[in-house]
Amino acid sequence: MGNAQSGGIPREILDDLKLTTRFSESEITQWYENFQKQSPTGRITLQQFEEIYAKFFPESDAKAYAQHVFRSFDTNDDGTLDFKEYVVALHMTSSGKSTLKLEWVFSLFDVDKNGYVTKPEVTELSQAIFDLIPKEKQANLPSDESTPEKRAEKLWAIFDKKDNGKKTNLKGIVHLQLLVPIDFHSMEKN
């Protein structure tokens, strides 16, 4: 590897992340130090990722959603998240360009990673997302979104599908806002 930067991050990883994200060198270095403290091996396992999500959603069942998010971030399919995958994920989900976010959302819904999103995949993700909503807040949802199946039907009706019933591109994914109007901060118990 290349020369290590302060905090131990390899220079080529730092330079690559600066080019592919909007994050500064100091932000990346700080995240690297925190990442190394959380995971001294330099990798986060699915179990560790599920534990992180459980802390964010203590009143909900976040396991299924965490598994889907982990799958979408694990771009090399090795069953772990390395630092680069972690930072790229942060970039895509927080400050990334809209098209990057849409690509990530598509990969999130493409459960079997075959390049298509099918109705069963939309239903599966709808259930995982629904499980993040505390039970007491589920009662306040609009009637057409009061169950995972209703949310999936609503979204699926919007998708621009090919004749084979599969979604193959990003057109229509913008409407995922209808399915995922979740304010994660409001779900946390103070």
N, C-alpha and C positions, 0 to 999 in steps of 0.2 A: 504494500500500500504506500501511499504518499506520505509526506511529512505530516505529523500530527499538529493540529492547531491547539491553542490553549484550551484546556478542558478535555483534551484527548481526541477530539473529532478529527478523523483523517481529512487532509486538505481537499482531496478530490471529491469526497462526499459533501463537504462544506461548500465548495465551489459549485457543484452540481445542484445542490439545494437552493443556493442563492439564485441560480439561473432559472430554476423551474418553479420557484415560489416567490412570493413578495416579501419573504421574511429577511430580516437583516442578519448579518453575521453574529451580532450579539444575541439576538433572539434564538437563532439556531444553536449557538454554543450553550446558552442557558438551558434550552430544552434537552440538549445532549447530556448535560450534567445531571439533570433531573431524571432523564430516561435511564442513565447508568445507575443511579441510586435505586430506582424502582426495579430495574432488571439488570443486575450486574453481569449477566451472561450476554447482554446486548440484544436479547430477543424477548418478546412478550408472547407467552403461550395463550391458547384459547381460554384455558382456565383462569389465568391471570386477568385476561380481558373481561371475562364474565364477572369476575370479582370487582373490577373497576366499575362496570356498569351497575352492578348491584348496589354499590355505594351511592351512585347518582340517583337511583330509583329505589330507595329502601321500602317504599309502600307498594311497589309493583313487582311484577315478574319480568325481569329484563333479560333473562337467559336466552330466549329464542332470538330476540332482536340483536343482542350482543353477538350471537353466533353468525347472523347474517351480515352484520357490519364487519366483523372480523374477516369473514370470507371475502367480502368486497375489497378490503384493504390488503389482504394477503396476496399481492399481485404475482408472486412467484410460486404460490401454492405449496409452500414448504411447511405449513402448519404453525408458523410463527410470524410475528411482525418484527422486522428489524427497524433500526432508527430511521432509515430513509423512507420506508413504507409508512411509518408513523408520522413523519413530518409532511409527507405528500398528502396523507389523509387529513391532517390538520388543515393544510392549505385548501384542499378541495372542499371541505365541509365548512370552512369558516370564511376565508377571504379569497377563495379562488374565483375564477371567471365563471359566469353562468353556464357556459357550455361544459366546463369541467365538472361543475356540480351536477348537471344533467347527465353527463356520462357516468358519474359515480352512482347517481340514483338508478340509472338503467342497470348498472352492474349489480347494485343491491337487489333489484327485483329479478335479475337473471340468475335465479338460484342455481341452476345446473350449468351455468357458464357456457351455454351453447349458442349465444348470440341472439336469442329470442326471449321475449317475456310472454308467458302464457297465463291464461286466467287462473289456473291452480297456483302459479307462483305469486300472482297478485293477491290471491286469497291467503296464501301462507304468510306473506309479508304483512298483510292487513291484520292478521291475527297477532303476529309478533308486536306490531306497533300498538294495537289495541291493548295488549297486555301491559304496556308501559303506563297506560292511563289508570290512575287509582280508581278503585271501584266506586267511590263516592262521586267522582267526576264523570264516570261513564253514564250515570243517571241523568246528567245534564246535557248530553249530546243531542243534536237534532235527530228526529225520528228516522231520517234517511241515512244516518250514520251511527245508529245506536248499537250496531253489532258489527263485527269484523266482516261478515258476509255482505251486509248492506254497503259498507264502505268499499269493499272490493267491487261489487256490482256497479256502484256509482262511478268508480274510476274506470272500470273496464268499458263501460258504455261510452266514455269519452275518447278512449284510445282509437287512433287511426290504425286499424288492423288490416293485414293482408287477408286474402280469401281463406287462408289456412287457419285463421283464428289466432295468429301469433303476431306480437308486436315486434318489429325488426329494427326500428330506428328511434330517434329521439323525438320525432314529431308527436305531440300529444303528451309527452312526459311532463311538460310544464304544468299540466293539470294535476300532477301529484300533490300540489298544494291542497287540493280538495280532500285528499286521502290523509295527508300528514300535517294537519294544522296544529301541531303540537308545540306548545311553548314549554320547553324542558325546564326552564327556571321556575315557572309557576307550579310545576309538579313537585318540586322539592319541598319537604316539610322543614320549616324553620323551628 
